[in-house]
Amino acid sequence: MSSIVEQAVSALQKLPADRRDELSQIIVEATKPSIRYSTEQLSGIDAAIAEADAGEFVSSKEIAAVFSRFRKV
């Protein structure tokens, strides 16, 4: 354990139980991932990264075509 972690644990242990629990809960919440992806979403992300790594990008013309469908005339 690093020195700073040891200091933090020592400081927590010296606090009253209710304060220690409150700060411990904050640490637990702060270290949780903020976004959870499904297996399907992760597969899609991996596929998109692989396409980008292979240089497979859409052209400006293709992007313009997609946006033109959503623009109000």
PDB file of N, CA, C and O in Angstrom:
ATOM      1  N   MET A   1       0.849  -1.172   0.000  1.00  0.00           N
ATOM      2  CA  MET A   1       0.000   0.000   0.000  1.00  0.00           C
ATOM      3  C   MET A   1       0.896   1.237   0.000  1.00  0.00           C
ATOM      4  O   MET A   1       1.916   1.279   0.687  1.00  0.00           O
ATOM      5  N   SER A   2       0.505   2.226  -0.769  1.00  0.00           N
ATOM      6  CA  SER A   2       1.313   3.441  -0.846  1.00  0.00           C
ATOM      7  C   SER A   2       1.164   4.267   0.422  1.00  0.00           C
ATOM      8  O   SER A   2       0.213   4.101   1.185  1.00  0.00           O
ATOM      9  N   SER A   3       2.105   5.140   0.623  1.00  0.00           N
ATOM     10  CA  SER A   3       2.116   5.984   1.807  1.00  0.00           C
ATOM     11  C   SER A   3       0.849   6.817   1.925  1.00  0.00           C
ATOM     12  O   SER A   3       0.292   6.936   3.017  1.00  0.00           O
ATOM     13  N   ILE A   4       0.389   7.388   0.841  1.00  0.00           N
ATOM     14  CA  ILE A   4      -0.802   8.241   0.891  1.00  0.00           C
ATOM     15  C   ILE A   4      -2.042   7.424   1.243  1.00  0.00           C
ATOM     16  O   ILE A   4      -2.918   7.900   1.965  1.00  0.00           O
ATOM     17  N   VAL A   5      -2.115   6.204   0.737  1.00  0.00           N
ATOM     18  CA  VAL A   5      -3.252   5.338   1.061  1.00  0.00           C
ATOM     19  C   VAL A   5      -3.204   4.969   2.538  1.00  0.00           C
ATOM     20  O   VAL A   5      -4.226   4.973   3.225  1.00  0.00           O
ATOM     21  N   GLU A   6      -2.019   4.653   3.011  1.00  0.00           N
ATOM     22  CA  GLU A   6      -1.864   4.330   4.430  1.00  0.00           C
ATOM     23  C   GLU A   6      -2.266   5.510   5.306  1.00  0.00           C
ATOM     24  O   GLU A   6      -2.900   5.324   6.345  1.00  0.00           O
ATOM     25  N   GLN A   7      -1.904   6.711   4.898  1.00  0.00           N
ATOM     26  CA  GLN A   7      -2.283   7.910   5.645  1.00  0.00           C
ATOM     27  C   GLN A   7      -3.796   8.096   5.658  1.00  0.00           C
ATOM     28  O   GLN A   7      -4.382   8.443   6.683  1.00  0.00           O
ATOM     29  N   ALA A   8      -4.417   7.861   4.509  1.00  0.00           N
ATOM     30  CA  ALA A   8      -5.870   8.013   4.406  1.00  0.00           C
ATOM     31  C   ALA A   8      -6.584   6.991   5.286  1.00  0.00           C
ATOM     32  O   ALA A   8      -7.534   7.332   5.991  1.00  0.00           O
ATOM     33  N   VAL A   9      -6.128   5.742   5.246  1.00  0.00           N
ATOM     34  CA  VAL A   9      -6.734   4.697   6.070  1.00  0.00           C
ATOM     35  C   VAL A   9      -6.554   5.032   7.550  1.00  0.00           C
ATOM     36  O   VAL A   9      -7.487   4.887   8.340  1.00  0.00           O
ATOM     37  N   SER A  10      -5.381   5.470   7.915  1.00  0.00           N
ATOM     38  CA  SER A  10      -5.110   5.839   9.303  1.00  0.00           C
ATOM     39  C   SER A  10      -6.020   6.979   9.744  1.00  0.00           C
ATOM     40  O   SER A  10      -6.562   6.953  10.849  1.00  0.00           O
ATOM     41  N   ALA A  11      -6.187   7.967   8.892  1.00  0.00           N
ATOM     42  CA  ALA A  11      -7.047   9.099   9.218  1.00  0.00           C
ATOM     43  C   ALA A  11      -8.500   8.643   9.370  1.00  0.00           C
ATOM     44  O   ALA A  11      -9.194   9.072  10.291  1.00  0.00           O
ATOM     45  N   LEU A  12      -8.958   7.774   8.467  1.00  0.00           N
ATOM     46  CA  LEU A  12     -10.324   7.263   8.559  1.00  0.00           C
ATOM     47  C   LEU A  12     -10.542   6.499   9.860  1.00  0.00           C
ATOM     48  O   LEU A  12     -11.579   6.641  10.508  1.00  0.00           O
ATOM     49  N   GLN A  13      -9.565   5.696  10.232  1.00  0.00           N
ATOM     50  CA  GLN A  13      -9.697   4.875  11.433  1.00  0.00           C
ATOM     51  C   GLN A  13      -9.795   5.717  12.701  1.00  0.00           C
ATOM     52  O   GLN A  13     -10.325   5.242  13.706  1.00  0.00           O
ATOM     53  N   LYS A  14      -9.315   6.912  12.683  1.00  0.00           N
ATOM     54  CA  LYS A  14      -9.342   7.791  13.856  1.00  0.00           C
ATOM     55  C   LYS A  14     -10.663   8.548  13.993  1.00  0.00           C
ATOM     56  O   LYS A  14     -10.929   9.151  15.033  1.00  0.00           O
ATOM     57  N   LEU A  15     -11.476   8.517  12.964  1.00  0.00           N
ATOM     58  CA  LEU A  15     -12.742   9.254  12.976  1.00  0.00           C
ATOM     59  C   LEU A  15     -13.827   8.466  13.707  1.00  0.00           C
ATOM     60  O   LEU A  15     -13.738   7.246  13.839  1.00  0.00           O
ATOM     61  N   PRO A  16     -14.855   9.180  14.180  1.00  0.00           N
ATOM     62  CA  PRO A  16     -16.016   8.487  14.737  1.00  0.00           C
ATOM     63  C   PRO A  16     -16.648   7.604  13.648  1.00  0.00           C
ATOM     64  O   PRO A  16     -16.563   7.914  12.460  1.00  0.00           O
ATOM     65  N   ALA A  17     -17.270   6.524  14.063  1.00  0.00           N
ATOM     66  CA  ALA A  17     -17.808   5.529  13.124  1.00  0.00           C
ATOM     67  C   ALA A  17     -18.742   6.138  12.081  1.00  0.00           C
ATOM     68  O   ALA A  17     -18.652   5.792  10.903  1.00  0.00           O
ATOM     69  N   ASP A  18     -19.634   7.035  12.490  1.00  0.00           N
ATOM     70  CA  ASP A  18     -20.578   7.589  11.517  1.00  0.00           C
ATOM     71  C   ASP A  18     -19.880   8.434  10.455  1.00  0.00           C
ATOM     72  O   ASP A  18     -20.239   8.378   9.279  1.00  0.00           O
ATOM     73  N   ARG A  19     -18.891   9.209  10.865  1.00  0.00           N
ATOM     74  CA  ARG A  19     -18.123  10.027   9.910  1.00  0.00           C
ATOM     75  C   ARG A  19     -17.276   9.138   9.006  1.00  0.00           C
ATOM     76  O   ARG A  19     -17.160   9.390   7.806  1.00  0.00           O
ATOM     77  N   ARG A  20     -16.685   8.097   9.590  1.00  0.00           N
ATOM     78  CA  ARG A  20     -15.867   7.143   8.824  1.00  0.00           C
ATOM     79  C   ARG A  20     -16.712   6.454   7.763  1.00  0.00           C
ATOM     80  O   ARG A  20     -16.279   6.296   6.622  1.00  0.00           O
ATOM     81  N   ASP A  21     -17.925   6.043   8.142  1.00  0.00           N
ATOM     82  CA  ASP A  21     -18.822   5.391   7.186  1.00  0.00           C
ATOM     83  C   ASP A  21     -19.228   6.340   6.066  1.00  0.00           C
ATOM     84  O   ASP A  21     -19.292   5.946   4.902  1.00  0.00           O
ATOM     85  N   GLU A  22     -19.499   7.584   6.422  1.00  0.00           N
ATOM     86  CA  GLU A  22     -19.882   8.581   5.423  1.00  0.00           C
ATOM     87  C   GLU A  22     -18.762   8.800   4.407  1.00  0.00           C
ATOM     88  O   GLU A  22     -19.004   8.799   3.200  1.00  0.00           O
ATOM     89  N   LEU A  23     -17.548   8.986   4.894  1.00  0.00           N
ATOM     90  CA  LEU A  23     -16.416   9.207   3.985  1.00  0.00           C
ATOM     91  C   LEU A  23     -16.088   7.952   3.182  1.00  0.00           C
ATOM     92  O   LEU A  23     -15.713   8.042   2.013  1.00  0.00           O
ATOM     93  N   SER A  24     -16.225   6.803   3.794  1.00  0.00           N
ATOM     94  CA  SER A  24     -15.983   5.548   3.070  1.00  0.00           C
ATOM     95  C   SER A  24     -16.985   5.379   1.942  1.00  0.00           C
ATOM     96  O   SER A  24     -16.627   4.925   0.855  1.00  0.00           O
ATOM     97  N   GLN A  25     -18.259   5.745   2.194  1.00  0.00           N
ATOM     98  CA  GLN A  25     -19.276   5.667   1.145  1.00  0.00           C
ATOM     99  C   GLN A  25     -18.960   6.613  -0.005  1.00  0.00           C
ATOM    100  O   GLN A  25     -19.177   6.270  -1.167  1.00  0.00           O
ATOM    101  N   ILE A  26     -18.453   7.789   0.306  1.00  0.00           N
ATOM    102  CA  ILE A  26     -18.063   8.742  -0.735  1.00  0.00           C
ATOM    103  C   ILE A  26     -16.946   8.146  -1.600  1.00  0.00           C
ATOM    104  O   ILE A  26     -16.976   8.265  -2.824  1.00  0.00           O
ATOM    105  N   ILE A  27     -15.982   7.516  -0.971  1.00  0.00           N
ATOM    106  CA  ILE A  27     -14.880   6.891  -1.712  1.00  0.00           C
ATOM    107  C   ILE A  27     -15.407   5.783  -2.610  1.00  0.00           C
ATOM    108  O   ILE A  27     -15.022   5.682  -3.774  1.00  0.00           O
ATOM    109  N   VAL A  28     -16.296   4.946  -2.060  1.00  0.00           N
ATOM    110  CA  VAL A  28     -16.864   3.845  -2.846  1.00  0.00           C
ATOM    111  C   VAL A  28     -17.613   4.392  -4.057  1.00  0.00           C
ATOM    112  O   VAL A  28     -17.431   3.899  -5.170  1.00  0.00           O
ATOM    113  N   GLU A  29     -18.446   5.398  -3.853  1.00  0.00           N
ATOM    114  CA  GLU A  29     -19.209   5.980  -4.956  1.00  0.00           C
ATOM    115  C   GLU A  29     -18.300   6.647  -5.991  1.00  0.00           C
ATOM    116  O   GLU A  29     -18.541   6.542  -7.194  1.00  0.00           O
ATOM    117  N   ALA A  30     -17.267   7.326  -5.523  1.00  0.00           N
ATOM    118  CA  ALA A  30     -16.363   8.039  -6.436  1.00  0.00           C
ATOM    119  C   ALA A  30     -15.550   7.098  -7.306  1.00  0.00           C
ATOM    120  O   ALA A  30     -15.097   7.488  -8.382  1.00  0.00           O
ATOM    121  N   THR A  31     -15.358   5.872  -6.858  1.00  0.00           N
ATOM    122  CA  THR A  31     -14.534   4.941  -7.622  1.00  0.00           C
ATOM    123  C   THR A  31     -15.351   3.992  -8.489  1.00  0.00           C
ATOM    124  O   THR A  31     -14.786   3.145  -9.181  1.00  0.00           O
ATOM    125  N   LYS A  32     -16.681   4.125  -8.460  1.00  0.00           N
ATOM    126  CA  LYS A  32     -17.526   3.308  -9.329  1.00  0.00           C
ATOM    127  C   LYS A  32     -17.471   3.866 -10.750  1.00  0.00           C
ATOM    128  O   LYS A  32     -17.388   5.079 -10.942  1.00  0.00           O
ATOM    129  N   PRO A  33     -17.517   2.984 -11.739  1.00  0.00           N
ATOM    130  CA  PRO A  33     -17.588   3.498 -13.114  1.00  0.00           C
ATOM    131  C   PRO A  33     -18.847   4.337 -13.286  1.00  0.00           C
ATOM    132  O   PRO A  33     -19.912   3.967 -12.791  1.00  0.00           O
ATOM    133  N   SER A  34     -18.733   5.460 -13.981  1.00  0.00           N
ATOM    134  CA  SER A  34     -19.885   6.332 -14.148  1.00  0.00           C
ATOM    135  C   SER A  34     -20.813   5.883 -15.262  1.00  0.00           C
ATOM    136  O   SER A  34     -21.976   6.285 -15.308  1.00  0.00           O
ATOM    137  N   ILE A  35     -20.306   5.057 -16.154  1.00  0.00           N
ATOM    138  CA  ILE A  35     -21.115   4.559 -17.262  1.00  0.00           C
ATOM    139  C   ILE A  35     -20.954   3.045 -17.314  1.00  0.00           C
ATOM    140  O   ILE A  35     -19.843   2.519 -17.251  1.00  0.00           O
ATOM    141  N   ARG A  36     -22.069   2.367 -17.428  1.00  0.00           N
ATOM    142  CA  ARG A  36     -22.025   0.913 -17.558  1.00  0.00           C
ATOM    143  C   ARG A  36     -22.507   0.546 -18.964  1.00  0.00           C
ATOM    144  O   ARG A  36     -23.573   0.986 -19.395  1.00  0.00           O
ATOM    145  N   TYR A  37     -21.729  -0.247 -19.660  1.00  0.00           N
ATOM    146  CA  TYR A  37     -22.079  -0.673 -21.008  1.00  0.00           C
ATOM    147  C   TYR A  37     -22.469  -2.138 -21.005  1.00  0.00           C
ATOM    148  O   TYR A  37     -21.907  -2.941 -20.260  1.00  0.00           O
ATOM    149  N   SER A  38     -23.434  -2.477 -21.844  1.00  0.00           N
ATOM    150  CA  SER A  38     -23.818  -3.881 -22.009  1.00  0.00           C
ATOM    151  C   SER A  38     -22.767  -4.576 -22.869  1.00  0.00           C
ATOM    152  O   SER A  38     -21.944  -3.926 -23.513  1.00  0.00           O
ATOM    153  N   THR A  39     -22.808  -5.883 -22.869  1.00  0.00           N
ATOM    154  CA  THR A  39     -21.891  -6.665 -23.705  1.00  0.00           C
ATOM    155  C   THR A  39     -22.062  -6.293 -25.175  1.00  0.00           C
ATOM    156  O   THR A  39     -21.086  -6.202 -25.920  1.00  0.00           O
ATOM    157  N   GLU A  40     -23.306  -6.080 -25.582  1.00  0.00           N
ATOM    158  CA  GLU A  40     -23.591  -5.697 -26.974  1.00  0.00           C
ATOM    159  C   GLU A  40     -22.976  -4.343 -27.303  1.00  0.00           C
ATOM    160  O   GLU A  40     -22.402  -4.161 -28.376  1.00  0.00           O
ATOM    161  N   GLN A  41     -23.096  -3.397 -26.380  1.00  0.00           N
ATOM    162  CA  GLN A  41     -22.514  -2.071 -26.607  1.00  0.00           C
ATOM    163  C   GLN A  41     -20.990  -2.150 -26.676  1.00  0.00           C
ATOM    164  O   GLN A  41     -20.374  -1.513 -27.530  1.00  0.00           O
ATOM    165  N   LEU A  42     -20.385  -2.924 -25.788  1.00  0.00           N
ATOM    166  CA  LEU A  42     -18.929  -3.071 -25.802  1.00  0.00           C
ATOM    167  C   LEU A  42     -18.450  -3.712 -27.098  1.00  0.00           C
ATOM    168  O   LEU A  42     -17.403  -3.340 -27.628  1.00  0.00           O
ATOM    169  N   SER A  43     -19.210  -4.670 -27.606  1.00  0.00           N
ATOM    170  CA  SER A  43     -18.856  -5.297 -28.881  1.00  0.00           C
ATOM    171  C   SER A  43     -18.900  -4.280 -30.014  1.00  0.00           C
ATOM    172  O   SER A  43     -18.036  -4.272 -30.891  1.00  0.00           O
ATOM    173  N   GLY A  44     -19.922  -3.419 -29.986  1.00  0.00           N
ATOM    174  CA  GLY A  44     -20.035  -2.371 -30.999  1.00  0.00           C
ATOM    175  C   GLY A  44     -18.888  -1.376 -30.926  1.00  0.00           C
ATOM    176  O   GLY A  44     -18.370  -0.930 -31.950  1.00  0.00           O
ATOM    177  N   ILE A  45     -18.502  -1.036 -29.720  1.00  0.00           N
ATOM    178  CA  ILE A  45     -17.371  -0.118 -29.537  1.00  0.00           C
ATOM    179  C   ILE A  45     -16.089  -0.753 -30.048  1.00  0.00           C
ATOM    180  O   ILE A  45     -15.306  -0.106 -30.743  1.00  0.00           O
ATOM    181  N   ASP A  46     -15.872  -2.023 -29.704  1.00  0.00           N
ATOM    182  CA  ASP A  46     -14.683  -2.735 -30.189  1.00  0.00           C
ATOM    183  C   ASP A  46     -14.655  -2.794 -31.714  1.00  0.00           C
ATOM    184  O   ASP A  46     -13.605  -2.609 -32.329  1.00  0.00           O
ATOM    185  N   ALA A  47     -15.814  -3.054 -32.319  1.00  0.00           N
ATOM    186  CA  ALA A  47     -15.890  -3.112 -33.782  1.00  0.00           C
ATOM    187  C   ALA A  47     -15.581  -1.748 -34.393  1.00  0.00           C
ATOM    188  O   ALA A  47     -14.877  -1.665 -35.400  1.00  0.00           O
ATOM    189  N   ALA A  48     -16.096  -0.693 -33.799  1.00  0.00           N
ATOM    190  CA  ALA A  48     -15.839   0.656 -34.315  1.00  0.00           C
ATOM    191  C   ALA A  48     -14.362   1.021 -34.201  1.00  0.00           C
ATOM    192  O   ALA A  48     -13.803   1.641 -35.105  1.00  0.00           O
ATOM    193  N   ILE A  49     -13.737   0.643 -33.109  1.00  0.00           N
ATOM    194  CA  ILE A  49     -12.302   0.902 -32.938  1.00  0.00           C
ATOM    195  C   ILE A  49     -11.500   0.139 -33.979  1.00  0.00           C
ATOM    196  O   ILE A  49     -10.545   0.669 -34.548  1.00  0.00           O
ATOM    197  N   ALA A  50     -11.890  -1.113 -34.228  1.00  0.00           N
ATOM    198  CA  ALA A  50     -11.196  -1.921 -35.238  1.00  0.00           C
ATOM    199  C   ALA A  50     -11.333  -1.295 -36.621  1.00  0.00           C
ATOM    200  O   ALA A  50     -10.370  -1.279 -37.388  1.00  0.00           O
ATOM    201  N   GLU A  51     -12.514  -0.781 -36.949  1.00  0.00           N
ATOM    202  CA  GLU A  51     -12.720  -0.119 -38.233  1.00  0.00           C
ATOM    203  C   GLU A  51     -11.850   1.130 -38.347  1.00  0.00           C
ATOM    204  O   GLU A  51     -11.237   1.379 -39.385  1.00  0.00           O
ATOM    205  N   ALA A  52     -11.804   1.902 -37.281  1.00  0.00           N
ATOM    206  CA  ALA A  52     -10.978   3.116 -37.299  1.00  0.00           C
ATOM    207  C   ALA A  52      -9.503   2.751 -37.439  1.00  0.00           C
ATOM    208  O   ALA A  52      -8.771   3.391 -38.195  1.00  0.00           O
ATOM    209  N   ASP A  53      -9.072   1.729 -36.715  1.00  0.00           N
ATOM    210  CA  ASP A  53      -7.678   1.288 -36.814  1.00  0.00           C
ATOM    211  C   ASP A  53      -7.332   0.834 -38.232  1.00  0.00           C
ATOM    212  O   ASP A  53      -6.194   0.974 -38.681  1.00  0.00           O
ATOM    213  N   ALA A  54      -8.336   0.288 -38.931  1.00  0.00           N
ATOM    214  CA  ALA A  54      -8.128  -0.171 -40.310  1.00  0.00           C
ATOM    215  C   ALA A  54      -8.279   0.974 -41.307  1.00  0.00           C
ATOM    216  O   ALA A  54      -8.120   0.767 -42.510  1.00  0.00           O
ATOM    217  N   GLY A  55      -8.586   2.183 -40.822  1.00  0.00           N
ATOM    218  CA  GLY A  55      -8.723   3.338 -41.708  1.00  0.00           C
ATOM    219  C   GLY A  55     -10.058   3.407 -42.413  1.00  0.00           C
ATOM    220  O   GLY A  55     -10.193   4.104 -43.419  1.00  0.00           O
ATOM    221  N   GLU A  56     -11.049   2.696 -41.902  1.00  0.00           N
ATOM    222  CA  GLU A  56     -12.372   2.662 -42.524  1.00  0.00           C
ATOM    223  C   GLU A  56     -13.228   3.800 -41.967  1.00  0.00           C
ATOM    224  O   GLU A  56     -13.876   3.650 -40.931  1.00  0.00           O
ATOM    225  N   PHE A  57     -13.224   4.922 -42.654  1.00  0.00           N
ATOM    226  CA  PHE A  57     -14.003   6.084 -42.248  1.00  0.00           C
ATOM    227  C   PHE A  57     -14.984   6.441 -43.351  1.00  0.00           C
ATOM    228  O   PHE A  57     -14.747   6.136 -44.520  1.00  0.00           O
ATOM    229  N   VAL A  58     -16.089   7.089 -42.982  1.00  0.00           N
ATOM    230  CA  VAL A  58     -17.032   7.542 -44.000  1.00  0.00           C
ATOM    231  C   VAL A  58     -16.497   8.813 -44.635  1.00  0.00           C
ATOM    232  O   VAL A  58     -15.715   9.547 -44.030  1.00  0.00           O
ATOM    233  N   SER A  59     -16.923   9.060 -45.851  1.00  0.00           N
ATOM    234  CA  SER A  59     -16.471  10.247 -46.570  1.00  0.00           C
ATOM    235  C   SER A  59     -17.306  11.453 -46.151  1.00  0.00           C
ATOM    236  O   SER A  59     -18.376  11.301 -45.561  1.00  0.00           O
ATOM    237  N   SER A  60     -16.824  12.619 -46.450  1.00  0.00           N
ATOM    238  CA  SER A  60     -17.564  13.852 -46.181  1.00  0.00           C
ATOM    239  C   SER A  60     -18.898  13.840 -46.913  1.00  0.00           C
ATOM    240  O   SER A  60     -19.900  14.349 -46.411  1.00  0.00           O
ATOM    241  N   LYS A  61     -18.900  13.255 -48.101  1.00  0.00           N
ATOM    242  CA  LYS A  61     -20.123  13.178 -48.898  1.00  0.00           C
ATOM    243  C   LYS A  61     -21.162  12.302 -48.183  1.00  0.00           C
ATOM    244  O   LYS A  61     -22.345  12.642 -48.150  1.00  0.00           O
ATOM    245  N   GLU A  62     -20.722  11.189 -47.619  1.00  0.00           N
ATOM    246  CA  GLU A  62     -21.639  10.304 -46.896  1.00  0.00           C
ATOM    247  C   GLU A  62     -22.193  10.992 -45.635  1.00  0.00           C
ATOM    248  O   GLU A  62     -23.371  10.840 -45.313  1.00  0.00           O
ATOM    249  N   ILE A  63     -21.361  11.730 -44.942  1.00  0.00           N
ATOM    250  CA  ILE A  63     -21.802  12.457 -43.753  1.00  0.00           C
ATOM    251  C   ILE A  63     -22.835  13.510 -44.131  1.00  0.00           C
ATOM    252  O   ILE A  63     -23.858  13.655 -43.462  1.00  0.00           O
ATOM    253  N   ALA A  64     -22.565  14.234 -45.194  1.00  0.00           N
ATOM    254  CA  ALA A  64     -23.499  15.269 -45.660  1.00  0.00           C
ATOM    255  C   ALA A  64     -24.848  14.648 -46.030  1.00  0.00           C
ATOM    256  O   ALA A  64     -25.897  15.236 -45.768  1.00  0.00           O
ATOM    257  N   ALA A  65     -24.819  13.472 -46.633  1.00  0.00           N
ATOM    258  CA  ALA A  65     -26.065  12.800 -47.015  1.00  0.00           C
ATOM    259  C   ALA A  65     -26.894  12.442 -45.779  1.00  0.00           C
ATOM    260  O   ALA A  65     -28.115  12.596 -45.785  1.00  0.00           O
ATOM    261  N   VAL A  66     -26.247  11.976 -44.744  1.00  0.00           N
ATOM    262  CA  VAL A  66     -26.965  11.626 -43.508  1.00  0.00           C
ATOM    263  C   VAL A  66     -27.559  12.892 -42.877  1.00  0.00           C
ATOM    264  O   VAL A  66     -28.734  12.904 -42.509  1.00  0.00           O
ATOM    265  N   PHE A  67     -26.771  13.936 -42.751  1.00  0.00           N
ATOM    266  CA  PHE A  67     -27.280  15.156 -42.143  1.00  0.00           C
ATOM    267  C   PHE A  67     -28.386  15.791 -42.966  1.00  0.00           C
ATOM    268  O   PHE A  67     -29.283  16.420 -42.404  1.00  0.00           O
ATOM    269  N   SER A  68     -28.345  15.644 -44.260  1.00  0.00           N
ATOM    270  CA  SER A  68     -29.362  16.274 -45.102  1.00  0.00           C
ATOM    271  C   SER A  68     -30.741  15.669 -44.829  1.00  0.00           C
ATOM    272  O   SER A  68     -31.759  16.327 -45.043  1.00  0.00           O
ATOM    273  N   ARG A  69     -30.778  14.432 -44.363  1.00  0.00           N
ATOM    274  CA  ARG A  69     -32.064  13.795 -44.059  1.00  0.00           C
ATOM    275  C   ARG A  69     -32.698  14.388 -42.795  1.00  0.00           C
ATOM    276  O   ARG A  69     -33.908  14.269 -42.602  1.00  0.00           O
ATOM    277  N   PHE A  70     -31.914  15.011 -41.951  1.00  0.00           N
ATOM    278  CA  PHE A  70     -32.421  15.517 -40.681  1.00  0.00           C
ATOM    279  C   PHE A  70     -32.582  17.036 -40.652  1.00  0.00           C
ATOM    280  O   PHE A  70     -33.119  17.588 -39.691  1.00  0.00           O
ATOM    281  N   ARG A  71     -32.125  17.700 -41.689  1.00  0.00           N
ATOM    282  CA  ARG A  71     -32.245  19.146 -41.758  1.00  0.00           C
ATOM    283  C   ARG A  71     -33.648  19.521 -42.215  1.00  0.00           C
ATOM    284  O   ARG A  71     -34.229  18.890 -43.098  1.00  0.00           O
ATOM    285  N   LYS A  72     -34.169  20.566 -41.586  1.00  0.00           N
ATOM    286  CA  LYS A  72     -35.471  21.067 -42.025  1.00  0.00           C
ATOM    287  C   LYS A  72     -35.241  21.979 -43.210  1.00  0.00           C
ATOM    288  O   LYS A  72     -34.336  22.813 -43.199  1.00  0.00           O
ATOM    289  N   VAL A  73     -36.044  21.822 -44.205  1.00  0.00           N
ATOM    290  CA  VAL A  73     -35.896  22.602 -45.435  1.00  0.00           C
ATOM    291  C   VAL A  73     -36.774  23.813 -45.395  1.00  0.00           C
ATOM    292  O   VAL A  73     -36.789  24.597 -46.345  1.00  0.00           O
TER     293      VAL A  73
END
